[in-house]
Each structure stands twice: as C-alpha cells, then as structure tokens.
Amino acid sequence: MDLRVLLTTFGMIFLAELGDKTQLATFSFAAESKSRLAVFIGSACALALTSLLAVVLGSEVSKLIPANYIKTGAGTLFILLGLWMIVFPGK
C-alpha cells in the first residue's frame, strides 16, 4: 500500500467533506436521534459504499479514458456547476 496516496486521499476527502451537505444531513440526524451510534454507522457505511463505487468506476473508466482527461473533465464540471448555481440560485 502506498502510504503517501493513502494520506493524500484521506486529507483531501476529509477537507472536502467538512461542512458539505452530507455532513450537515448527518448532523441533523444525530440531533434528532437518540441513537447516535446508529447515525454514525449508517453515515459511515453510506460514505464507504459511495467511495467504493467511485473507486471501482474510476478504475474502470481510467482504462478507457486517460487520467488527465478525467481530471480536466471533473474540474470543468465543477466550474460549470458553480457557475450554474451562481446564475440560477435556489429559491
């Protein structure tokens, strides 16, 4: 296992997830529930499953499309979605 990749991935995902809608939803569930352990386990399992799907799909897509194209496409998509949210704010 590549420790550098592990720590880089952990750091980036940890920072990206702070304050996002998933964390806020988990916060709300924990505030409403008496079973914080169930909220934690449910949230952790959901995040692990979505991460597994991303790893599997990412590794398969990278066999067809070069990694630099995937990174460029992802960056472009983030910019477009950000612009979309600025131009068409939620009501």
WOBELTA-V941299 format. One record per residue. D_CENTER is the distance of its C-alpha to the mean C-alpha in Angstrom with 1 decimal. Layout:
BEGIN
[[D_CENTER] [D_CENTER]]
END
This chain:
BEGIN
[[21.8] [21.0] [20.5] [19.6] [16.7] [15.6] [16.0] [14.4] [11.2] [11.4] [12.3] [9.8] [6.7] [9.1] [10.2] [7.1] [6.5] [10.2] [11.7] [9.0] [10.2] [8.7] [10.5] [13.4] [13.7] [14.0] [16.4] [18.4] [18.7] [19.9] [22.3] [23.8] [24.0] [26.6] [24.6] [21.9] [21.7] [20.9] [18.1] [16.7] [17.2] [15.8] [12.6] [12.3] [13.3] [10.9] [7.8] [10.1] [10.9] [7.7] [7.4] [11.0] [11.0] [8.9] [11.4] [14.3] [13.8] [13.1] [16.2] [18.2] [17.5] [18.4] [21.7] [22.5] [21.0] [21.3] [18.2] [19.4] [19.5] [15.9] [14.9] [17.4] [16.3] [12.6] [14.2] [16.7] [14.4] [12.6] [16.2] [17.6] [15.2] [16.0] [19.6] [19.5] [18.4] [21.2] [23.8] [23.0] [21.9] [21.4] [24.5]]
END
